[in-house]
Amino acid sequence: MEKRILNVGCGNQEYGTERIDICKTETTTKVCDLNKKWPFADGIFDEVYSKCVLEHLKNLDNFSFEAYRVLKKGGKLYIRTDFAGYLPTHIFKSHEHNKALEIQYQNNYGFGHSGDSDAHYYLFVRSHLEKFLIKFKNKKFNYVVCGRNKIMHFLLKLLPKNLGAMHIEMVATK
């Protein structure tokens, strides 16, 4: 039997058997408001996957509740989000639309939006994720260092306390 994987905030990602987002894209299977109840029955997914979405949501409690609700017992939650400890975030006035930071993204695509068309409402550290996803078990964390070239990547990795990590990843189970 094929694993059922829900990609929350899929954008143009093809990962997952079902992909939801607030806007229709070529890969979206359902359009819904991610800050409200998701259009799925309880306990039907083996995995809930959310890459670079959490920071865009206004209702984090809803995300936690819905991810837990739609997962099967023993199901896996994967999250990748912005890391609050990322040093350039604190150096530059705004990380949201800062051209100096955008060039660190793969293929120089940056955030893919302009002005107020989208917003980052939150940045996270490990304790934030642990607390608001308290129902989930066996949490494992990873810090992702991004650099526009090998030298920048190397220098960011040298920073203490994961200050060179742009993202924090968490994998947990229900």
C-alpha positions as CSV (number, residue, x, y, z in Angstrom):
1,M,0.0,0.0,0.0
2,E,1.4,3.4,-1.0
3,K,2.2,5.8,1.8
4,R,-0.1,8.9,1.9
5,I,1.9,12.1,2.3
6,L,0.4,15.5,2.8
7,N,2.6,18.4,1.6
8,V,1.3,21.5,3.5
9,G,2.1,24.8,1.7
10,C,3.4,22.9,-1.3
11,G,4.0,25.9,-3.7
12,N,5.5,24.2,-6.8
13,Q,6.9,21.2,-4.9
14,E,5.9,17.8,-6.3
15,Y,6.6,15.9,-3.1
16,G,3.6,14.1,-1.5
17,T,0.5,12.3,-2.6
18,E,-1.6,15.3,-1.7
19,R,-0.5,18.8,-1.8
20,I,-2.3,21.8,-0.3
21,D,-1.7,25.5,-0.4
22,I,-3.5,28.8,-0.1
23,C,-3.0,29.4,-3.9
24,K,-3.4,27.2,-6.9
25,T,-0.1,26.1,-8.5
26,E,0.7,23.4,-11.1
27,T,1.3,20.9,-8.3
28,T,-1.5,21.8,-5.8
29,T,-4.1,19.1,-5.4
30,K,-6.4,21.2,-3.1
31,V,-6.6,24.9,-2.3
32,C,-7.4,25.8,1.3
33,D,-6.6,28.3,4.0
34,L,-3.8,26.7,6.0
35,N,-4.7,28.8,9.0
36,K,-8.1,27.0,9.2
37,K,-9.2,23.4,9.4
38,W,-7.7,21.2,6.6
39,P,-10.1,19.4,4.3
40,F,-9.1,15.8,5.4
41,A,-10.4,13.1,7.7
42,D,-8.6,12.2,10.9
43,G,-5.6,9.9,10.9
44,I,-5.3,9.3,7.1
45,F,-1.7,10.4,6.4
46,D,1.6,8.5,7.0
47,E,3.5,11.8,6.8
48,V,2.9,15.6,7.0
49,Y,5.6,17.5,5.2
50,S,6.0,21.3,5.4
51,K,9.0,23.0,3.9
52,C,9.5,26.8,4.4
53,V,5.8,27.4,5.3
54,L,5.5,27.7,9.0
55,E,7.0,31.2,9.1
56,H,4.2,32.3,6.8
57,L,1.3,31.1,8.9
58,K,-0.6,33.4,11.4
59,N,-2.3,30.5,13.3
60,L,0.5,28.2,14.5
61,D,-1.9,26.4,17.0
62,N,-4.0,25.4,14.0
63,F,-1.0,24.0,12.2
64,S,-0.1,21.9,15.2
65,F,-3.6,20.7,15.8
66,E,-4.3,19.9,12.1
67,A,-1.0,18.1,11.5
68,Y,-1.6,15.9,14.6
69,R,-5.2,15.3,13.6
70,V,-4.6,14.1,10.1
71,L,-1.6,11.9,10.9
72,K,-1.9,8.2,11.6
73,K,-0.6,7.0,14.9
74,G,3.2,6.6,14.4
75,G,3.0,9.0,11.5
76,K,5.9,11.4,10.8
77,L,5.9,15.2,10.8
78,Y,8.7,17.0,8.9
79,I,9.1,20.7,9.2
80,R,11.7,23.1,7.7
81,T,11.4,26.7,8.8
82,D,13.4,29.9,9.3
83,F,15.9,29.8,12.2
84,A,15.7,32.8,14.5
85,G,19.4,32.5,15.4
86,Y,20.6,33.1,11.8
87,L,23.1,35.9,12.2
88,P,22.4,37.9,9.0
89,T,18.8,38.2,10.1
90,H,20.0,40.3,13.0
91,I,22.6,42.3,11.0
92,F,20.3,43.5,8.2
93,K,17.2,45.6,8.9
94,S,14.8,43.1,7.4
95,H,15.4,39.6,6.2
96,E,12.1,39.5,4.4
97,H,12.9,41.4,1.3
98,N,16.6,42.0,1.6
99,K,18.4,41.6,-1.7
100,A,21.7,40.8,0.0
101,L,20.1,37.7,1.6
102,E,18.0,36.7,-1.4
103,I,21.1,35.8,-3.4
104,Q,21.9,33.0,-0.9
105,Y,18.9,31.0,-2.1
106,Q,19.4,28.3,-4.7
107,N,19.2,29.6,-8.3
108,N,18.9,33.1,-7.0
109,Y,15.1,32.9,-6.8
110,G,15.0,34.6,-3.4
111,F,11.7,34.7,-1.6
112,G,9.7,34.7,-4.8
113,H,7.4,37.6,-3.8
114,S,7.6,41.3,-3.3
115,G,6.2,43.9,-1.0
116,D,3.4,42.8,1.2
117,S,2.2,40.0,-1.1
118,D,3.5,37.5,1.5
119,A,5.0,37.8,4.9
120,H,7.1,36.0,7.4
121,Y,5.4,36.3,10.7
122,Y,7.7,34.1,12.8
123,L,11.3,33.0,13.2
124,F,11.9,29.8,15.2
125,V,14.4,28.3,17.6
126,R,14.3,24.7,18.8
127,S,12.4,25.5,22.0
128,H,9.6,27.2,20.0
129,L,9.1,24.1,17.9
130,E,9.3,21.8,20.9
131,K,6.7,23.8,22.8
132,F,4.1,24.4,20.1
133,L,4.4,20.9,18.8
134,I,4.3,19.4,22.3
135,K,2.0,16.5,21.3
136,F,4.6,15.1,18.9
137,K,7.2,12.6,20.1
138,N,10.8,11.7,19.3
139,K,11.7,15.1,18.0
140,K,15.0,15.3,16.1
141,F,16.5,18.6,15.0
142,N,18.9,19.7,12.2
143,Y,20.3,23.1,11.3
144,V,20.7,23.9,7.6
145,V,23.5,26.2,6.5
146,C,22.9,27.9,3.1
147,G,25.6,29.9,1.3
148,R,25.6,31.4,-2.2
149,N,29.0,29.7,-2.9
150,K,31.3,27.2,-1.2
151,I,33.3,29.9,0.6
152,M,30.3,31.6,2.1
153,H,28.8,28.2,3.1
154,F,32.1,27.2,4.8
155,L,32.3,30.6,6.7
156,L,28.7,30.3,7.9
157,K,29.3,26.8,9.1
158,L,32.2,28.1,11.3
159,L,29.9,30.4,13.3
160,P,29.2,29.1,16.8
161,K,25.7,28.1,18.2
162,N,24.4,27.4,14.7
163,L,24.4,31.2,13.9
164,G,25.2,30.4,10.3
165,A,22.1,28.2,9.8
166,M,19.3,29.8,7.9
167,H,16.8,27.0,8.6
168,I,15.9,24.6,11.3
169,E,14.4,21.2,10.5
170,M,12.4,19.0,12.8
171,V,11.2,15.4,12.3
172,A,8.8,14.0,14.9
173,T,6.2,11.3,15.3
174,K,2.6,11.1,16.4
